[in-house]
Amino acid sequence: MNETYNDKLKEIAEFDFTRWWMGTQEQKDRMLEAYKQNQQDWIKYRDNYCELISVPEQGTHLLSEAILSCMVNMNALRINQIEMIKP
């Protein structure tokens, strides 16, 4: 997921904002900041969600497997989401 995130960050940073209708550097900067903030917020959401769904396994030998499985699945979904972002 980190590689996909960084690739998209680079794509946005290098994008020629003049291709947007009446595009400005300010718009591009806002997109970069929104993308970074969105990723931070998403990581918090993922961590909280995986903690929530692993509650039934707390205190058992299945806890780490449940958390890992959740993280892997959530990261795969996030990769798809990131790939859909088009500057």
N, C-alpha and C positions, 0 to 999 in steps of 0.2 A: 504494500500500500504506500509506503514512504516513497518508493521510486516513482510510482504513478503520480503521487502528490507533487513531488519535485519536478517531474517532467511537465506537468500542467502549469505549475508556477512559472517555470522557465518560458513555456509557450505564451502565457499571458504577458509576462514581462517583456518579451521580445516582439509582441504583436504590434503591428503598425495601426495605431488607433485612428489614423486618418482614413482608414478603410470604412470606419463607421460613418453613418450619415451625420455630419456636423460633429464628428468625434473630437474630443479634447484630451489633453494629457491628464486633466483632473478626473475625467471619467475612467481612464485606464488605471490611474492610481487608486480610485475608489474600488474598482473591480479587484485589484490586487489585495487591498486591505480586507475587503469583504470575503475574498477567497481564504485568506489566512485565518480570519476570525471564524469563518464557517468551519474550517478544519479543526480548530481548537474546540469549538462548541460540540462538534460531532464526536470528537474523542471523548469528551466528558459524557456525552449521551451514551456512547458505546459502553464505556466503563460502568456507568450506572445501570444500564440495561442488563449487561451480563451479570452484574452483581445481583440484580433483582431476580433474574430467572434461575440463578444458581442457589437461591435460598434453600430450596428443598434438599439440596445435596450437602449443605453445610454440616460439618461434623461427620461426614462419611468420606470414604476413600474416592468417591466420584466427584468431589468438588473441583479439583484441578482439571479434570477431564471436561466437566461441564463449562467451566470458564474458558478453557482453551478452545473448545468447540464453538462456543458463542463468539469469541474474538475472531476466529478464522472465518466464520460465516458472515459476521458483520463487516469484516475487512473486505471480503470478496464483494459484498454489496456496495461498499463505499468505492471500490475501484471502478465499478460500473457507473456510479454516480459521477465520479470525477471525470471519467471519459466522455460523459455527455455534456460537459461544460464546454461551450464554444465561445471564444472571444469574438 
